[in-house]
Each structure stands twice: as structure tokens, then as C-alpha cells.
Amino acid sequence: MEKDEIKNLIGITKVIDIPTKELFDVLSRKVLFEARWGFTRGNLSEDEYKRIIDNKAVPALENLIAQEKQNPLIECKAVYGFFACKREGNKITVFNSNNKEIIFDFPRQEKEPHLCIADFIRQPSDVVPFFVVTLGNKIIDAEKKLFEDNSYYNYHLLHGLGAELADCGAVCVHKIISDIFYKNQSYSKPKGKRYSFGYPSCPELSYQKNLFDLLEPSKIGLSLTQNYQMVPELSVSGFILFDEKACYFIP
């Protein structure tokens, strides 16, 4: 992207709706079945495991997809924005729309290669996109009703699907932001690395408040608890770094 085009985006946030079909288009059935629903192979033979997937996991997903088409529960919305920033040591200073400084201080690895997220900010200045995406309240209300009705298995299925679709929403936003950054370039996957607060390389969950100060996600019905958990629960937030050296690591 040309510098002037980037400059025109800085400090501006945008609210978007993400069609449910797009979430299902990027859904990994393997991750859903194994990580979210617990259909792991364990000591089963390949044929035994395949039968469980074909007879239980796949029909459960198809049933939920059919229910979603008949009675939509997913109202996926997102807000994202591009913000100017600079680096000083392990700290990244981000400037909001009023040019106020918001500081993020990241840990550095004690072992080699001594990486820190701040290393991936290009000097002397850079632009960092922040985002938050949510599936909304209707699916949360549906989960709550299932739980109250003691329908725990169906609750487990719906919650697991919702959690994975929230991550799919983050993938969709990442693709949108990547397309903006790399205008008129062809690639199969979104470029850049996506980070979220609370994970090893950026463990400080309280920085959710900084992100909320930047994006004002109340515009899409989001709030934070005193423990910096997002409400509605099925929501994902984070930021994207486009430096070629950016990677995932454990401090």
C-alpha cells in the first residue's frame, strides 16, 4: 500500500458485518471436532475413529448449520482500525484518533533468540491494525437456555461451535485488513501475524482496556468485565503485525 493511502486510514475505525456463510467457509472441521468438541482418536483405529466422525460429529455439525439457517443465532460484527505507532525498547506507543499515547509493554524472551513483539515494529514509525469481532448475544442466550434446560450435550456442541466461529471471525477480519495493506497483490492466506492479549508473547490481559480505548467496541455491543473479559463471551480481539520477521514465540 502507498504511504498516502496508509496515512488516510490512520485513526479511523470501521464497523462491519461478517456474513455467517463466510465464517463457515473458513471453519476447520478438524479443529472443531477435536479441540472444541473432544472427538479425539486416542487409541481408536483409523476406521473406528472415522466412523465416530461420520456418525456423530458430522451429523451434529450439519444439524447445527440447518438450525442456524432456520433460526439464525449468529450476528457477527467487527470493528477495526489502523493506528500510528513507534517503538522504544520493549514498549510500543500507539496513538489514538486524538493523538493520545497508549502504551503496550511486552515481555522479552530470557533465552535466545530473546524475541519481543516490539521487535516487529518497523522503525522509526509504523502502523498497527487493531480489531475486535463478536458473534453477538443471541447465541449466548441460546446457550444459556440449553444449560438451564439441562441439555448439557447440546450446550457443549453449540458453545464449541460458537467459540470456533468467533475465531473464524478473526480470520475474516485479518483477511480484510491484509487485503487493504497489500492492495492488488495475490496471495492465498492473509499476510501478517495476528496476536491476542492473554497469550504467552503478550500475556497482559489488562491491555484489553487499551484496545477498547482505541476501537470503542461499544459500537458493536461489546464491554469489558473488571477482569478484562469481553462480553458477549464469544468475541475475539487482537492486533496484526506485518513485519516479515514477525512470528509466534513463547517467552
PyMOL commands that set and color helices and strands:
alter all, ss='L'
color gray80, all
select helices_A, chain A and resi 3-9+20-25+29-36+46-70+117-120+138-148+152-181+207-215+217-220
alter helices_A, ss='H'
color red, helices_A
select strands_A, chain A and resi 13-17+77-88+91-95+101-105+126-134+193-195+223-224+230-231+235-241
alter strands_A, ss='S'
color yellow, strands_A
deselect
rebuild
show_as cartoon
